[in-house]
Amino acid sequence: MEMDLANRIASHPKYQELKAKRSSFGWILTALMMIVYYGFILLVAFNKEFLSQKLGAGVMTMGMPIGLGVIVFTIVITGIYVRRANSEFDDLTEEIKKAVTK
Amino acid sequence: MKRSNQLLALLGLLTASAGVFAAGADLGQAEKQATNWTAIIMFGAFVAATMFITKWAAAKTKSAADFYTGGGGITGFQNGLAIAGDYMSAASFLGISAAVMASGFDGLIYSIGFLVGWPVVTFLMAERLRNLGKFTFADVAAFRFSQTPIRMFAASGTLVVVAFYLIAQMVGAGQLIKLLFGLEYYIAVVIVGALMMVYVLFGGMTATTWVQIIKACLLLGGASFMAFMVLVQFGFSPEAMFAKAVEIKTGLASAAGKTPEEAAKAGSSIMGPGSFVKDPISAISFGMALMFGTAGLPHILMRFFTVPNAKEARKSVLWATTWIGYFYILTFIIGFGAIAFVLTNPQFLDAKGGLIGGGNMAAIHLANAVGGNVFLGFISAVAFATILAVVAGLTLSGASAVSHDIYATVIKKGKADSASELKVSRWTTIALGIIAVTLGIAFEKQNIAFMVSLAFAIAASANFPVLFMSVLWKNCTTRGAVIGGFLGLISSVLLTVLSASVWEAVLGNAKGSAPFPYTSPALFSMTIGFVGIWLFSILDNSERAKIDRAGFLAQQVRSETGIGASSASGH
């Protein structure tokens, strides 16, 4: 890509908006995923009793829904990002493309 | 030291299950079973179908671009299935269900580790890779840098990861097929090597993708059926399934001579965390290797160049994450099903009360218990197909590193024509096939349990930091990336050699003598990689460093918007 096209895009306000929005959204979700996963690992390492604690009269423990919850959370959080990126971020990208290539 | 040995033993078993079937010790001892004709016929049908696809794909594989990316016409949904097919190995199917059968909840902790890397890939890598790259992840890492050094690094990172992963897969294939089909070890290894060569050689990425898609569908279908049959028995009540499993584990413990309280404790232990995580540093380090290693595996990264644009790249990861997550939930149910229907059924037990064929046979015996002989044959054939698909993806990625990164870019300075590049990738495929078969046979009796975790650790400590810093950090320079990347690579290998899984289990030193006390090097080697890149970049005042930094803006614009990105098929 020629430098002047890159410069033109880089100085476009919509580009600044796209970059800021995507970067903060991506980092927030990454941080959430790390907190959930490493939180789970630390719980396993330091508070086994909590996860082994019975939920009701039967054998079901706290750990089971939490563990399966981490799996579901992983899928859902990926879905949330892809949904926003494929609509809002891609729309912004299209606008930028139109603005700079006409 | 006893405590950490227990952890090591479990980790050993589990890493084995990881990408491979690496429980060399476990499977190595397994006796050859009677020839299983149902399984062989079903596998024959799979091979016939994939050969047909390869023939069709071969007609479409005319240029180097077709070979690397299948022409770029793969949809996000198809690519998501193919990524899942690349990632879900026979070992994670058999090994994780076996781990769940043995220790319940701990098996779940392990499978979660293999899933959590995917969101990170999505948020930070997938679309940027698609926007910057063409054929290999080195295209991305080398975007604004001096080509030769960074390509040499990326090719080394790719080939080392591929080599360890491939050896583990080949040895696993030999052991598994000996077990399931009753064929000799070396025959199995040669069959896997030959078929994989045919797929990649003639059909390139198109054939590899479809082999992976078919395998993913068969594996997900088979595992879904098993989980469904288990749940039906319990009226779809997880509580009933868990209660039965606890009852059986309690019964087994008291039959082994435990007092009633001890037996009850042993029974309910499968419902919570046990010995998997004793030492928090090892746990975090291992978790980091899995999480960031996923974002640095060359054969997975390569799949993002097969889709037409960033939107489809994102859809691919979402589908892949969904299928892989679903698959781990299935293996969890299958593991509990195995406790209920396999552990107490004398048909599946040997004289000592262990599983016939070894611990990793849990899912295979369960297939027999819920679906009879025909379904057993089906699952065995699927397990074989699974290894083939993973091996084909690895070989393709290794061949691309040699032909695209080393031959076309470093040797020919980007002036290689498509035909000669294609020729080089095909010769490399043949060479890799022969090397894989040779190493597979050479490593038959070795303890290779460390190899998959090492592949993940290298991917997390070398490939991932270089990709991450080159794409996101303005001041990163060629020198910094290459030195830091190699430091990450070398330190992850070195620390693995100094850890118990190699120092004691492979080199035969005394128990407890390993100089590196943790199970995974990633926490340390990733830090070394990142700090190395940072330090050698900021100290870099060369002329090249100025060019590297000046190139960041154009790279960032393209990575964010995709303007100027190569269409996947284009040149």
Boltz contact constraints between the chains, C-beta under 6 A:
constraints:
  - contact:
      token1: [A, 1]
      token2: [B, 554]
      max_distance: 6.0
  - contact:
      token1: [A, 1]
      token2: [B, 564]
      max_distance: 6.0
  - contact:
      token1: [A, 6]
      token2: [B, 553]
      max_distance: 6.0
  - contact:
      token1: [A, 6]
      token2: [B, 554]
      max_distance: 6.0
  - contact:
      token1: [A, 6]
      token2: [B, 557]
      max_distance: 6.0
  - contact:
      token1: [A, 9]
      token2: [B, 557]
      max_distance: 6.0
  - contact:
      token1: [A, 10]
      token2: [B, 553]
      max_distance: 6.0
  - contact:
      token1: [A, 10]
      token2: [B, 557]
      max_distance: 6.0
  - contact:
      token1: [A, 19]
      token2: [B, 560]
      max_distance: 6.0
  - contact:
      token1: [A, 26]
      token2: [B, 123]
      max_distance: 6.0
  - contact:
      token1: [A, 29]
      token2: [B, 123]
      max_distance: 6.0
  - contact:
      token1: [A, 30]
      token2: [B, 123]
      max_distance: 6.0
  - contact:
      token1: [A, 33]
      token2: [B, 119]
      max_distance: 6.0
  - contact:
      token1: [A, 37]
      token2: [B, 116]
      max_distance: 6.0
  - contact:
      token1: [A, 41]
      token2: [B, 283]
      max_distance: 6.0
  - contact:
      token1: [A, 41]
      token2: [B, 287]
      max_distance: 6.0
  - contact:
      token1: [A, 44]
      token2: [B, 109]
      max_distance: 6.0
  - contact:
      token1: [A, 44]
      token2: [B, 273]
      max_distance: 6.0
  - contact:
      token1: [A, 44]
      token2: [B, 277]
      max_distance: 6.0
  - contact:
      token1: [A, 45]
      token2: [B, 277]
      max_distance: 6.0
  - contact:
      token1: [A, 45]
      token2: [B, 280]
      max_distance: 6.0
  - contact:
      token1: [A, 45]
      token2: [B, 283]
      max_distance: 6.0
  - contact:
      token1: [A, 48]
      token2: [B, 273]
      max_distance: 6.0
  - contact:
      token1: [A, 51]
      token2: [B, 272]
      max_distance: 6.0
  - contact:
      token1: [A, 51]
      token2: [B, 273]
      max_distance: 6.0
  - contact:
      token1: [A, 52]
      token2: [B, 272]
      max_distance: 6.0
  - contact:
      token1: [A, 58]
      token2: [B, 239]
      max_distance: 6.0
  - contact:
      token1: [A, 59]
      token2: [B, 242]
      max_distance: 6.0
  - contact:
      token1: [A, 59]
      token2: [B, 243]
      max_distance: 6.0
  - contact:
      token1: [A, 59]
      token2: [B, 246]
      max_distance: 6.0
  - contact:
      token1: [A, 59]
      token2: [B, 271]
      max_distance: 6.0
  - contact:
      token1: [A, 60]
      token2: [B, 239]
      max_distance: 6.0
  - contact:
      token1: [A, 61]
      token2: [B, 271]
      max_distance: 6.0
  - contact:
      token1: [A, 61]
      token2: [B, 272]
      max_distance: 6.0
  - contact:
      token1: [A, 63]
      token2: [B, 105]
      max_distance: 6.0
  - contact:
      token1: [A, 63]
      token2: [B, 272]
      max_distance: 6.0
  - contact:
      token1: [A, 67]
      token2: [B, 108]
      max_distance: 6.0
  - contact:
      token1: [A, 70]
      token2: [B, 112]
      max_distance: 6.0
  - contact:
      token1: [A, 71]
      token2: [B, 325]
      max_distance: 6.0
  - contact:
      token1: [A, 74]
      token2: [B, 115]
      max_distance: 6.0
  - contact:
      token1: [A, 74]
      token2: [B, 116]
      max_distance: 6.0
  - contact:
      token1: [A, 74]
      token2: [B, 119]
      max_distance: 6.0
  - contact:
      token1: [A, 75]
      token2: [B, 321]
      max_distance: 6.0
  - contact:
      token1: [A, 75]
      token2: [B, 322]
      max_distance: 6.0
  - contact:
      token1: [A, 75]
      token2: [B, 325]
      max_distance: 6.0
  - contact:
      token1: [A, 77]
      token2: [B, 119]
      max_distance: 6.0
  - contact:
      token1: [A, 78]
      token2: [B, 119]
      max_distance: 6.0
  - contact:
      token1: [A, 78]
      token2: [B, 122]
      max_distance: 6.0
  - contact:
      token1: [A, 78]
      token2: [B, 318]
      max_distance: 6.0
  - contact:
      token1: [A, 78]
      token2: [B, 321]
      max_distance: 6.0
  - contact:
      token1: [A, 79]
      token2: [B, 318]
      max_distance: 6.0
  - contact:
      token1: [A, 81]
      token2: [B, 122]
      max_distance: 6.0
  - contact:
      token1: [A, 81]
      token2: [B, 123]
      max_distance: 6.0
  - contact:
      token1: [A, 82]
      token2: [B, 314]
      max_distance: 6.0
  - contact:
      token1: [A, 82]
      token2: [B, 318]
      max_distance: 6.0
  - contact:
      token1: [A, 85]
      token2: [B, 314]
      max_distance: 6.0
  - contact:
      token1: [A, 86]
      token2: [B, 311]
      max_distance: 6.0
  - contact:
      token1: [A, 86]
      token2: [B, 314]
      max_distance: 6.0
  - contact:
      token1: [A, 90]
      token2: [B, 311]
      max_distance: 6.0
  - contact:
      token1: [A, 93]
      token2: [B, 561]
      max_distance: 6.0
  - contact:
      token1: [A, 96]
      token2: [B, 561]
      max_distance: 6.0
  - contact:
      token1: [A, 97]
      token2: [B, 563]
      max_distance: 6.0
